[in-house]
């Protein structure tokens, strides 16, 4: 069995890295992250032209028709460069519609997500701290064939730029999914900066919003199972970006250890620097192996996805936090300054840690799913 990338996936990785080096170097990332929504529409349009936004959307709906391993390859590259763009959010919205939407719903929503004219996101979390079905309290009031929704969703990724929200809600004992447009009456969103300014999160407020019957996703027979799958997909996507960022933080720190001269020699000569760098490498490669197995499970072994996702997100959450901290520490005091890029990777590690479940949450899942 070949555990490496295919030729096509390697080409995707190379093209993505070249594009990001040319169009989104760190100087551009710093400029974009200072904007109100950390969003550049020209960069977004260029990504759409490359097919990135529709990578996992079937070609009959304007996408490329690739799988989650291919998406992981791409997200690893965007993570390396801390790309400030709602690529994960839009891919997850597209995955929800692709998995659970009717043919008519796919035809209405997916082409605009693929060409970048719409930006999607998942609005899963609420005021409680419970991840999963038990955390859904938003109730739909039946009206005709549709529902009225009043309530809020919290910690919505890219809430300020999203034009389409996938919103789970309760209808009696069932969990259903509504496709809510940002332009609909009663819909408002508020964006907030986070520690990692390349990422924006916010709140979605629904004030007596009418969801038409054809805006309720038709597919999920069991809403709780569908919601769990979306959480797993989101955790896989975030982990993929984490791997790229971890690896780049390791590279930056390794180069600094070669360049920084102390006591007449590069600091990389000393064991106190060599050992943490070696541990970083082991952490990156271990995390990468766990990630790609989880991404493979999305399409090839759905029953194994929950355990594979839990293992990957748990390990990467701990590893990235260590790498971010050690990277800054090995730079010395200057690692904390805004001038040096390594502090941006530390901030990304702090943002990614709780995203769709932290290490403790996912280790508990591993235990409950029979991983120990």
N, C-alpha and C positions, 0 to 999 in steps of 0.2 A: 504494500500500500504506500502511495506517495503522500507524505504529510506536508509537502511544500506547496507553494502557490503554482497554479497552472501558468502557462505562458501568457494567456490572456489576462490573468489576474496580476501578473508581474508588470505587464504593459500598463494596466490601469493604475497600479501603484506608481510607476515611473512617470506617467503623464500627469497624475495628480500632484506629485511632488514638484515637477517642473513648473506646472501652472501656479502652484501656491508660492514657489520661490520667486516667480516673476510678477505675479499679480497681487499676492498677499504676503509680502515679506513682513518681518516684525515691525518695521517702521509704519507700514500701512495698518497692521493690526492695532498698533498703539493709537493711530489716528481714528480708526473706526470705533474702537472701544470708548473713546471720549465722546462720541455722538450720543444723542438722547436714547436711542434704541440699540446701539451697537450693531448697526445694520447699514450696508452699502448696497443700494439697488443695482448699480452697475456690476458689481462683483456677483450679485445674485443672478443677474441676467446671463453673465458669462458662464456661471455654473450650470444654468439651465441649458445653455447651448451645448455644453459638454455631455449632457444627459445625466448629470449627477442627481438631479431632483427626481427623476423618474427611473432611477436605477433598478428598483424592485417593483416597478409598475409594469404590467403586461404591455407588450408592444401594441396590442389592439386598442389600448387607451392612451397611446402616445408615449409610453415608457420604453425602457430598454429591455426589460424582461429578465434581468439577472436575479441572483439569489442573495441570501443574507451573508454568505461568506464573502461575496464580492462587495457588499455594502461595508462589511467589517474592514476589508482592505482599504476602501476609500476613507472610512472614518478614522482609521489609524493615521492616515496622512493628514487629515484635517486636524486631528488632535495634536500631531507634532507641531503644527504651526499655530495652535490656539485660534483657529479660524473663527471669527465672530460672525456666524450666520446660522439661521434656523434650519439647518440641513437635517439634524436629527429629528426635530419636531415635525417637519413636513414629511419625512420618511415614515415616521410612526403613524401620522394621520393617514397617509396613503396605505400603510399596512392594515390599519383598522378597516378602512373601506374595502380594500382588496379581499380581506378575509371574511368580512361580515356583511358586506353590501350586496344588494341585488345587482343584476346586470344593468338595470336602468340607473341605479345610484352610481355604479362605477363609471358609466358613460357620462354622467353629469358632473362628477367631482374630480375624477382622476386626471383627465387631460389638463385641467388648469393647474393642478399640483405639479404635474410633470413639466409643464412649460414655464413655471414660475409666476404665472399671473395670480395664483392663489398661494397663500402660505398657511399651512395647517399646523395644528398642535393638539396634544391630548390635554384634557382638563380633568384629571382623575382625583386629585386630592381635595379634602375639605378641611374644616376647622379641627377635627379630631386628628390624633396622631397614629391612626390605624391605617396600614397599607392593605389594600385588598377590598373584597366585597363588604366586610363589616364597617369599612370607613365611608361607605356611600350612604348619605342621609338625604340628599336632594330628592324630593318627591315630585313626581309628575301628576298633575290633576287632569283627569280625562276630559277632553273637550272634542266632541265629534269623534273623528278617527284619530285625532292628535292629542297633544298634551300641552298644558301650561306649566312652565317652570319658573320658580322664584327661589333664589338662593345664590350662593357664591361657591366658587372653586378657588383654591389657594395654590400657591407655588406652581403656577402654570408657566411652563417654559415658553419664552418668546411671546408672552401675552400681548405685548404692545404692538407687534407687527403682524400677528396672526390675523387672517381673514376668515378662517374656518376652524371651528373647535369641535373635537369629538368629546361629547359630554355624557358620561354614564349617569343614570338616575333610576330611582325606584318607581315601579308601577305595581303597587300591591306587593306581592312577594317576589316579583321578578326584577332583574336589573336589565334595563334597555339602554341603548346608545343613540343619542341624538346628534345630528350634524347641525351645528348652530353657526350661522353666518355672523360676522362681526357687525354687518350693516343692518341686521334685523332689529326691529323695534324692541326696546327694553334691554339690549345687550350693551354692556360697557366693560372696558378692561383698563387696568392700571398697571403700569410697568414699574419695576423697582430694580435698582442696581444691587448687585451682590458683591461679596468680597472679590470675586473674579469678575472684573468689569468687561470681559469678553462674553459673558453670559448675562442675559436678562431673564428675570422671572417676575410674575405679577399675579394679580387677582382677576378673575372673570366674574362679573356680577350679572345675574339674570333677574330682571324685574318683570314678572308676568309675561314671559316670552312664550309665544305660541310656536310649537313645533308641529309642523304639518305631518300627516301620516307618512308621506314619502320621504321625510327627513329623519325617520327612525330606521336605523340600520336593520335590515331584514334577516340577516344571517344567523346570529348567535342563538342556538337552541337553549343553551344554558348561559345566562349572562354572567354568572359568577366565574365560570370556566373561561369565558371570553375575556373578562377583566383580568384574570390571573395571567392569561397569555399576553395581554398588552403590557402588563407590568414586566413580564419576563423579556419581551422584545425591547422595551425601553431600557431595562438594565443591561442587556447585551449591547445596545447601541452606545450607551454612555461608557460602558467598559471598553469598547473598541477605541473610542477617543482617548480614554485614559491610558491605554497601552502606548499609543503614539506619543502622548505627552510625556509619559514616564521615560520612554526611550530617548526622546529629545533632551529631557532634563539630564539624563545620564551622559549623553554626548557633550552637552554644554559643560558639565562639571568635569568630565574627563579632559576636555581640551584646556579648561582653566588649570587643571592640575599639571598639565604639560607646560603651560606657558608661565605660570607663577613661580618665580625664583625666590627661594628662601634659604638662607645659610649656604648660598652658593650653588644650589641645585634645585631643579623643579620639585615642587612639593609632591608630585606623583611618585617620586622615588621612595617616599617613606611609607612604611607599612600602615601607619595610622590613616593614610589616604588610600592606599591600594586596596585594603580590605573592604571598606565601604563601597568603593567602585565595583569591586568584584561581586559584592552582594547585590548591588543595583542590577548588574547584568543578569544574575540568576533570577531575581524577582521579575524583571521584564520578560525573560524567556518563559518562565513558569506561567506568568499571567497570560502571555500570548497563547500558549498551548491550551490553557483552560478556555480562553475566549473563543478560539477558532472551533473547538469542539462544540461549544454552546451555539455558535452561529450555524454550524453544520446541522445541529439538532433541529433548528427552526423548521427546515424543510424536509429533512430526512428521517428524523426520529423525534417527533413532537412529544411523545410520552417521556422522553429523557430530558426535555428542555428545562423543566423547573429545577432539577438537581444540577444540571450542567451550568445553568445560569447562576444559581446560588453559589456554587463553587467559584466561578469566575469572578463575580462581583465582590464576593467576600475577600478573596485573596488580593485582588487588584486594589480594593479600597485600602487595605492595610499597607500593601506594598507601595502604592503611590504616595501615601502620607509619609512613609519612611524616606522615600526617594526625594520628595519635595523638601523635607526638613534637612536631610543630609546634604542635599545639593547646596542649599543656602549656607549651611554650617561650614562646608568645605571651601566655600568662597570667602569665608571670614565675614567681617562686619560689612563689607561692601555688598555682600549678597542680599542684604535687606534694602538696599537703596533702589529707587525707581529706575536708575540708569541701567541696572543689570537685569537681563531677561529672566534669570533664574527665579527671581521672586514671583514672576508671573506664573510660573509652573507650580510653585508652592501654593499660590492662591487657587489655581485650578484644582489641585489635589484636595483642598479644603471644600471647594464647591462640589466636587464629584463624590466625595465620601458619603454624604447622605442621600444623593440623588437616586431615587427608586430603591432605597434600602441600603443601610450602611453595613459594615462588616458583621456586626453582632446580629443584626436582623437576618442576614443571609446565612451565617453559620448556624443559627437556630433552624433555619429551613433545611440546611444540609442534614442536620441531626434528625429532624422530623421526617425527612424524605428517605431516610435510610442510608445516608452517605457515610455514616460511621458505624 
